[in-house]
């Protein structure tokens, strides 16, 4: 899901500002791939949520940093703490265990935006 969003953003990049944005997105994609390609025991966005509970604090922090980098797009409230807290909560929900950590990160952002939208409705 994240790959398609990045590819779509790259396809729409135009002009010199678009080139800068394109290179920023390339750096984000490369970072995400490097985290996903690290040793087989390291936690990644492609792991099932059930792996979160068994991961070290350092692995959780690294995955949270990647999610913050990919999803924040200048929004300060989507930081490592936001993702760690949200994924920690999600990991206690048995129905979410088969989902991938990257999917859960996307769900955290979507839920936050939905709640924010409802909060500001009259």
C-alpha positions as CSV (number, residue, x, y, z in Angstrom):
1,X,0.0,0.0,0.0
2,X,2.8,2.4,0.9
3,X,4.7,1.5,-2.3
4,X,1.7,2.5,-4.5
5,X,1.3,5.9,-2.7
6,X,5.0,6.7,-3.2
7,X,4.9,5.6,-6.8
8,X,1.8,7.7,-7.4
9,X,3.4,10.7,-5.7
10,X,6.5,10.3,-7.9
11,X,4.4,10.1,-11.0
12,X,2.7,13.4,-10.2
13,X,5.9,15.3,-9.3
14,X,6.5,18.2,-11.8
15,X,8.9,21.1,-12.1
16,X,11.9,21.8,-9.9
17,X,9.9,21.6,-6.7
18,X,8.6,18.2,-8.0
19,X,12.2,17.1,-8.5
20,X,13.1,17.9,-4.9
21,X,10.0,16.1,-3.7
22,X,10.8,13.2,-6.0
23,X,14.3,12.9,-4.4
24,X,12.8,13.1,-0.9
25,X,10.4,10.3,-1.7
26,X,13.2,8.3,-3.2
27,X,15.2,8.6,0.1
28,X,12.1,7.6,2.0
29,X,11.6,4.5,-0.1
30,X,15.3,3.5,0.1
31,X,15.2,3.9,3.9
32,X,12.1,1.8,4.1
33,X,13.7,-0.9,1.9
34,X,16.9,-0.9,3.9
35,X,14.9,-1.5,7.1
36,X,12.9,-4.2,5.5
37,X,16.0,-5.8,4.0
38,X,18.0,-6.0,7.3
39,X,18.8,-9.3,8.9
40,X,16.0,-11.9,8.9
41,X,15.4,-11.6,12.6
42,X,15.0,-7.8,12.6
43,X,11.4,-6.4,12.8
44,X,10.1,-4.9,9.6
45,X,7.0,-3.3,8.1
46,X,6.3,-6.6,6.3
47,X,6.2,-8.7,9.6
48,X,2.9,-9.7,11.1
49,X,1.7,-7.7,14.0
50,X,2.1,-10.8,16.2
51,X,5.9,-10.3,15.8
52,X,5.7,-6.8,17.5
53,X,5.4,-8.3,21.0
54,X,8.5,-10.4,20.7
55,X,10.7,-7.7,19.1
56,X,13.3,-5.7,21.1
57,X,12.7,-2.1,22.0
58,X,15.3,-1.0,19.5
59,X,13.6,-2.9,16.7
60,X,10.2,-1.4,17.6
61,X,11.8,2.1,17.6
62,X,13.4,1.6,14.2
63,X,10.1,0.5,12.7
64,X,8.3,3.4,14.3
65,X,10.9,5.8,12.9
66,X,10.4,4.4,9.4
67,X,6.6,4.8,9.7
68,X,7.0,8.4,11.1
69,X,9.3,9.2,8.1
70,X,7.0,7.7,5.5
71,X,3.7,8.9,7.0
72,X,4.5,12.2,8.6
73,X,4.9,14.3,5.4
74,X,5.4,17.4,7.6
75,X,2.8,16.5,10.3
76,X,4.6,16.6,13.6
77,X,2.0,14.6,15.5
78,X,2.9,11.4,13.5
79,X,6.2,10.8,15.3
80,X,7.8,7.6,16.7
81,X,5.8,7.8,19.9
82,X,2.5,8.1,18.0
83,X,3.3,4.9,16.1
84,X,4.7,3.0,19.0
85,X,1.7,3.7,21.1
86,X,-0.8,2.9,18.4
87,X,0.9,-0.3,17.4
88,X,1.3,-1.3,21.0
89,X,-2.4,-1.0,21.5
90,X,-3.2,-2.8,18.2
91,X,-0.9,-5.7,19.2
92,X,-3.2,-6.4,22.1
93,X,-6.1,-6.9,19.7
94,X,-6.3,-10.6,18.6
95,X,-8.3,-9.8,15.4
96,X,-5.4,-7.7,14.2
97,X,-2.6,-10.2,14.7
98,X,-2.5,-11.5,11.1
99,X,-2.1,-8.0,9.7
100,X,1.3,-6.6,8.7
101,X,2.9,-3.9,10.8
102,X,2.9,-1.5,7.8
103,X,-0.8,-2.0,7.4
104,X,-1.3,-1.2,11.1
105,X,0.7,2.0,10.7
106,X,-1.5,3.1,7.9
107,X,-4.6,2.2,9.9
108,X,-3.3,4.3,12.8
109,X,-3.0,7.4,10.5
110,X,-6.4,6.8,9.0
111,X,-8.0,6.4,12.4
112,X,-6.3,9.6,13.7
113,X,-7.4,11.6,10.6
114,X,-11.0,10.2,10.9
115,X,-11.2,11.1,14.6
116,X,-9.8,14.6,13.9
117,X,-12.3,15.1,11.1
118,X,-15.2,14.1,13.4
119,X,-13.9,16.4,16.1
120,X,-14.0,19.5,13.9
121,X,-17.5,18.8,12.4
122,X,-20.3,21.0,13.7
